C-alpha cells in the first residue's frame, strides 16, 4: 500500500538528470519542497484514513456505533465503571472490589458480544419499531382527514 502511494508521487526529474544545472537554486528548492510535502502528506493522509477511526458528522451511520447499545449495553457499561475504582485502589487481586470489577466487566463483555452477534436482528427490530411509530402517527391524521372529507 505504501509503495503504491509513493509511486503516485511526482519526482522532479529535472533535478535528477544531468541538466540540473539549468534549474536555478530557488526553483530547485521549491521543487524539492513540493516533492517532499506531496510525499509526506499523501502517506500521512492514507495512514490516518486506514488506522484512525473516523465518522462523518451528520451522517446516519457510524461504523463504531453498537446496535442495541442503549437497550442492552449502556447500563452494564455504567456498572463496569467499577473498573476505575479497582484501578484507583491499587488493583487488588481479591476482595469485594475485585469481585465487583470482575462480575461487571464480564456482564459488559457478554452484552457487547450479544450485540455484535445479533447486530442485524437488533437493527431490524429498531427499524420496525420506528416504522410502527411512524404508522401510529400517520394513521390518526389520515382518519381525521377522511372523516372531514365525508362530512
C-alpha angles and dihedrals in degrees: 000000000000090000090054091052093048090050088060092058113103109233113206099243093189089069094051101049131072091264093071089110089071091064117084120235093250093049090049091051091049092048093049091046092051090047092051095044092049093048095047098042093047093051095043093047092051093045091051092047094052100038109032119068114240138175135193115251112238093015120131095222125062115181090213096051113111114222108232095021096133094042102040114010110032098078092045090050090053090050091047089062083088082089088076091054089049091053091045090055094054101270098278115204095215140024136062096308091053092048092048093048092047096049096043093047091049091050091048093049091047092052091047090051090050092052093048093047093047099035095125093049093048092049091049091050091049091049092048092050091050091050091048090051090051091049091049089054095044100045097063090049091051091047093052093047091051091049091051091048092053093049 
